[in-house]
Amino acid sequence: MILDTFVLWVHLFSAVLFVGGSFFIWIVVMPASHHFAKDESERTQMVGKIAKDFGRITNPTLVILVLSGIYNASWYLQSFGDLLSFKNYGATVLFVKVVLVFILIILIYAHGAYYGRKIVRLAREKDLEGLKAVRRRSRVISYANLALMVAILILAVMMQMPP
């Protein structure tokens, strides 16, 4: 009982850091960056450094979320084979949540590896036209990531509700 409570708390706290931090960057840091640097290149580099620093906590946080999520899944499943059996409401919702988490993790790392580095490089080179084009494509993936985070949170709540 105490271990279950602690692992759930760790899972929820990690989700708050991860999801809250992601939304904080989009809702606060991005708009505020316009007040601190008028030069697009300088502003992009500043936001890039903040995102890189945030990445230092997101990597371990994602590992903690996955591991604590696997532990917590035992509440809904007799065995991990039940995840694919769709025998009950909780297992079905959990399956959808796992699929969305998997997609989110792939998008996060693909986005950071490709767009993150490219945006910072273009800003450093002061290629503002290239920067705008890449940033437009990058935003689509970033918005998809935020939408996935919201969907995962909704599914987490649904798992607690009776069918």
Phi and psi in degrees as a GROMACS rama.xvg file:
@    title "Ramachandran Plot"
@    xaxis  label "Phi"
@    yaxis  label "Psi"
@TYPE xy
-67.1703  -41.3365  ILE-2
-63.8417  -43.7426  LEU-3
-59.1236  -43.9322  ASP-4
-63.9953  -43.7168  THR-5
-64.0811  -45.9289  PHE-6
-64.089  -39.7726  VAL-7
-63.2808  -42.9516  LEU-8
-61.116  -45.0207  TRP-9
-59.7513  -42.4738  VAL-10
-62.2604  -47.755  HIS-11
-66.5104  -41.5752  LEU-12
-64.2454  -40.822  PHE-13
-64.0314  -39.5451  SER-14
-64.4743  -39.6841  ALA-15
-61.4768  -46.2265  VAL-16
-61.3182  -47.7469  LEU-17
-68.915  -55.3001  PHE-18
-71.4245  -45.2944  VAL-19
-60.7748  -42.8931  GLY-20
-63.8612  -39.2863  GLY-21
-63.8678  -45.6762  SER-22
-68.88  -34.8781  PHE-23
-59.7862  -41.7748  PHE-24
-61.2925  -43.9356  ILE-25
-75.8767  -36.3624  TRP-26
-88.5706  -29.7951  ILE-27
-114.501  -55.6717  VAL-28
-64.0154  -48.9203  VAL-29
-59.855  -51.6866  MET-30
-64.4701  -39.2851  PRO-31
-67.1551  -26.7651  ALA-32
-60.5463  -26.1429  SER-33
-67.152  -23.9652  HIS-34
-81.8841  -23.8553  HIS-35
-98.6194  -20.7871  PHE-36
-149.914  117.622  ALA-37
-81.6257  -30.0522  LYS-38
-71.0483  122.707  ASP-39
-57.6554  -40.2736  GLU-40
-64.8847  -46.5373  SER-41
-65.2715  -41.8497  GLU-42
-62.4357  -43.8243  ARG-43
-65.2424  -40.1899  THR-44
-65.423  -38.751  GLN-45
-63.8458  -48.2442  MET-46
-64.2501  -37.5162  VAL-47
-60.9221  -39.9498  GLY-48
-67.4145  -40.1365  LYS-49
-63.408  -45.2189  ILE-50
-62.8903  -38.2792  ALA-51
-65.3093  -42.6253  LYS-52
-63.5652  -40.4303  ASP-53
-62.8443  -36.1048  PHE-54
-59.789  -28.0396  GLY-55
-66.6025  -27.9275  ARG-56
-95.2059  -23.6736  ILE-57
-70.2181  -35.5667  THR-58
-60.6537  -55.7169  ASN-59
-65.2282  -31.8012  PRO-60
-65.0622  -40.857  THR-61
-63.4575  -40.7787  LEU-62
-61.4889  -44.9999  VAL-63
-63.1743  -42.2393  ILE-64
-61.182  -44.5529  LEU-65
-65.7572  -47.4505  VAL-66
-65.8288  -44.375  LEU-67
-69.8073  -31.5892  SER-68
-65.2513  -39.9337  GLY-69
-62.9532  -43.9358  ILE-70
-60.5661  -47.8078  TYR-71
-66.226  -26.1087  ASN-72
-61.3703  -24.1213  ALA-73
-61.9269  -18.6051  SER-74
-70.3908  -26.0559  TRP-75
-105.64  -14.2283  TYR-76
-125.437  137.33  LEU-77
-73.1116  -39.3864  GLN-78
-145.903  164.482  SER-79
-68.8729  -18.0882  PHE-80
-63.7948  -27.8427  GLY-81
-63.7849  -21.0325  ASP-82
-60.4673  -33.1884  LEU-83
-97.9847  -0.873283  LEU-84
-86.6982  -22.5099  SER-85
55.9244  37.8355  PHE-86
-72.9517  -33.3694  LYS-87
-137.687  165.412  ASN-88
-57.1256  -49.8793  TYR-89
-60.0694  -42.1205  GLY-90
-67.604  -36.9181  ALA-91
-66.3396  -46.6778  THR-92
-63.2973  -40.6794  VAL-93
-61.0432  -40.7538  LEU-94
-59.5599  -47.6804  PHE-95
-61.3605  -41.3677  VAL-96
-61.6146  -44.0991  LYS-97
-61.6501  -42.7919  VAL-98
-61.9841  -45.2989  VAL-99
-65.7621  -38.0261  LEU-100
-62.5082  -43.0387  VAL-101
-60.4041  -46.9905  PHE-102
-61.7009  -43.7348  ILE-103
-59.4473  -46.7648  LEU-104
-62.3022  -42.9885  ILE-105
-61.2117  -47.0992  ILE-106
-63.7111  -40.4042  LEU-107
-60.1207  -50.0467  ILE-108
-74.576  -35.7003  TYR-109
-65.4643  -42.1576  ALA-110
-62.5727  -48.8239  HIS-111
-63.9636  -42.0797  GLY-112
-67.018  -38.8497  ALA-113
-94.3311  -64.7924  TYR-114
-71.5966  -42.7845  TYR-115
-55.3106  -51.6754  GLY-116
-65.8333  -39.9524  ARG-117
-66.547  -41.3156  LYS-118
-63.0494  -45.6821  ILE-119
-64.6706  -40.4296  VAL-120
-63.3511  -46.872  ARG-121
-63.1975  -36.3702  LEU-122
-66.2408  -43.2293  ALA-123
-62.6176  -37.8445  ARG-124
-80.5642  -5.34849  GLU-125
60.3313  33.8509  LYS-126
-88.39  81.0642  ASP-127
-68.9287  -33.4824  LEU-128
-68.1092  -45.839  GLU-129
-62.5027  -38.7175  GLY-130
-61.7976  -45.9945  LEU-131
-60.7617  -43.1151  LYS-132
-64.807  -45.3074  ALA-133
-68.311  -38.9123  VAL-134
-64.0145  -36.8733  ARG-135
-60.7061  -46.0471  ARG-136
-67.4974  -37.6851  ARG-137
-64.031  -38.4118  SER-138
-61.4722  -37.2469  ARG-139
-58.9718  -45.4946  VAL-140
-68.6652  -39.5775  ILE-141
-61.9698  -42.6617  SER-142
-65.3684  -37.9458  TYR-143
-62.2704  -41.3806  ALA-144
-61.6387  -44.9882  ASN-145
-63.4774  -40.6288  LEU-146
-63.6645  -40.5806  ALA-147
-63.0275  -40.5813  LEU-148
-60.9057  -43.3044  MET-149
-64.2065  -44.1346  VAL-150
-61.383  -41.2834  ALA-151
-63.9359  -40.6063  ILE-152
-64.8072  -40.2882  LEU-153
-62.3196  -43.5814  ILE-154
-63.226  -37.2011  LEU-155
-61.3684  -40.1655  ALA-156
-68.0355  -42.6838  VAL-157
-60.3484  -32.2802  MET-158
-64.7905  -24.1875  MET-159
-87.396  -11.9559  GLN-160
-93.1986  148.194  MET-161
-69.2405  148.745  PRO-162
